[in-house]
Amino acid sequence: SARAIYDELNSIYGDEVPGLSTVTRWSKLFRDGRKEIEDKLRPGRPITETTTENIEHARLLIDYDTYIAIEGIQ
């Protein structure tokens, strides 16, 4: 059951465990036949992630041109 999975995760990972509702949702997805742990790509989903390197690059662009538009940073 989802509760048993949650309890086992909680005994191993403590406070780092996702909430019971999240574990319940995951349990249902896998019970319904899901095989992958990664999310499927969806239209409109960002293709990059926030990293120190990305933040520094954006900061340099803004320092160089304080009137730069968001489109210029992307």
N, C-alpha and C positions, 0 to 999 in steps of 0.2 A: 504494500500500500504506500501511498505518497507519504503518509505520516511516518512509517517505518524508515523510508528512505531519508526523510528529513531528519529524523532522530539519529540515524547513523552518520549522516553528513555533519550534524551538529556535534556529535561526540568526537569527530575527527578534526573539524575545522573551527569549532567554537563560534565566536562572533562573526566570523567571515562568511558564514553560510547565508545563502539567499533566504528570503522569507518562505514560510510554508506555502503561501499562495503561489509563489513562483515554482516551487518544487512540485506542487500539485499540477500546475499547468504543464510542466515538462513531462511529468509522469503520464498525463493524458495523451500528449503528443506521441510519445514512444509507444504507448499501448495501442494507439490508432495507426501504427505502422511507420512512423518516422524512423529513419535509419541514421541520419546525419546529425551531428551536434552543432554544425555551423548553420547560421541563418542563410536563407536563399537571398540572392541579390534582388532588390526591388527597385523599380524606376524611381528616380529622384533621391535615392540614398547617396550620401556623400561617398566619394571614392577615396578620400584621404582621411587621416585621423589627426587629431591634435597632438603634436609632438613639440618638444623644445625647439627642434630645428625649424618646424613650420612657423612657430611663434616668432622666433628670431628673424626669419626671412620676412615675415609680414612687418615686423617692427622696423627693419632696415628700409623696406619700401616706403613706409609712412614717413620715416625720418628724412628720406631722400626727397619725397614729394608729399608735403602735408595736405595737398588737395587731391590726392589720388582717390579714385572711386573704388568701390568694392570690386567692381568688374576688373579693374586693373590689378588688383591683388590676387584674384583667382587665376 
